[in-house]
Amino acid sequence: MLGDNLVMQVDLRDMKAADEDDAVVAAVIDRLEETLPRPDGETPYLAVFTLTHADKDHCCGFGDLLESSILIGEIWATPRLWRELSEDKPMCEDAQRFQEEVERRVDATLKAVKDGKEPASGDRVRIIGYDEDRELHSYAELPDEYFTFPGDVITKIDGQDVEDRFEAFVHAPFKDHCAGDRNDTSLALQVQLKASDCTVGRLLFLGDLAYPIIKMIFENSEGAGNADRVEWDVLLSPHHCSKKAMYAEGEDGEEELKQDLLDLFQAHVSPDARVIASSRPFRDKDDTGNDPPHLLAREAYESITDYEVLCPWGEDLMASDAMVTSPSGP
């Protein structure tokens, strides 16, 4: 909750299994309908929905979200959606529904601009990141104000200026990775929540990025004098607490812990920081082929914080992957 009835949702995984009696997953859309603000007294209002990338476990249930009673004021999307369509790459049904909705919003925004108006809440869209074939797609016709790139800061939510309490700094996807694997094109953000001219919370969202790009984010930020943009109080562990965030192949071909990245995480962590794993509950031991989450990753994160990794799956899960709220919010 960002004040003025503004809530931001990052990714979604609403599963049919949530309807089962012994479910260990949450009915996320039902929870949203129950808890979102209703500025008009009737309609649940989600100010922004952000999709980090189009894997099924990050957009599962999006079609149901569109068909629910919830009004989504604005959507943030990356150009990778159009690249996958042009290259005829398979996307799950919910990813296709997301792309179609973004396309509808692009058309609605272009029509509003042509008429000399601002797009209405429910039609707004923001395109985040680069692509090499931008001119081939309809979103290329959008005015510059509807595009955001790595290094930019977003301080506007569904048409409202919220700079006094919210900033989203865009770290990725990088231009050089726009044609890479889907995980490597994940949207990465640092969200800062502020009150009375001071920062009260910093959240890192890194999608399904792995070691090389995460390291690049930290090093680029430090090199550009933006070290504060990788500081964190809350980290949504990359790739559902996968060890790929800090383990990679070494010179001998064996997988090894990349202490350099763990050191970077630790160098920018606050004293009271928490790591959250948007994943199924941890098992007693890592099971190759049936993970993440990885115990190795959990142990690495716990070595740089004073707290256990939180895995709020099931009854305590508010939304997956995350709902951005203020420290004084619900």
C-alpha angles and dihedrals in degrees: 000000000000098000127264090062093295119149127170122206121198113202127328138232111179108166132193087229087074088077093061119103094238095039118157091189128075130243090238099181091049089051091050092050089051098047109028117105118261106211092178092045093249117045122071105233126211108184097198136011114193125192114200092194139335102261112134094242089059099047103026109144097017091129089055090048090056091050094047125091091261120116112215105204099193137005127209115206139167125232090243088090092067093043090056091050093048091049091046093238116166117257126182119253094258092051089052090050089051092051091048090051092049090049090051090052092049089054092046091049093049090051092049092049091049089053091050093250140116116251113257125249104274092040101058122117138176124198112211122195141013136287134183096226100045093132090063095063135070094240089068088078093061116110116257093258090072093059128079128184137191109290093033125115123222116211100158124086120191091333096315124114106232099165091128091065110013140046128168113196112200115223102167168063092059122213093242091057100047091108096040131104114309093251090053090058093056117140109248121197141174109209118199120197115200140189130182092358095305132100112249101174139017120194127188119208113185103166112208096328119147134213103288097053095038089053089049090053092055095043094045091049093050092045093051094049092253098117089134088065092069096046113114144192093175125030121190095211110243118255094005094302094313120169087229087086092070106008124078141154114288130210091276092054092251123122112254140176111262099219091182091071094042087053090052092051089049094046090061102037122113120234092251099039126148132204118212124200113207092201145097115288116290116262125227089256137007112272114203110230093017101073168132120096098077124198088212090062093046091051091049093052092045089053090065099041135051094234141067118258108264116231103184097181119147125011095005094049112111097182138336124267096001149313113212111226135168119250089253093046129100 
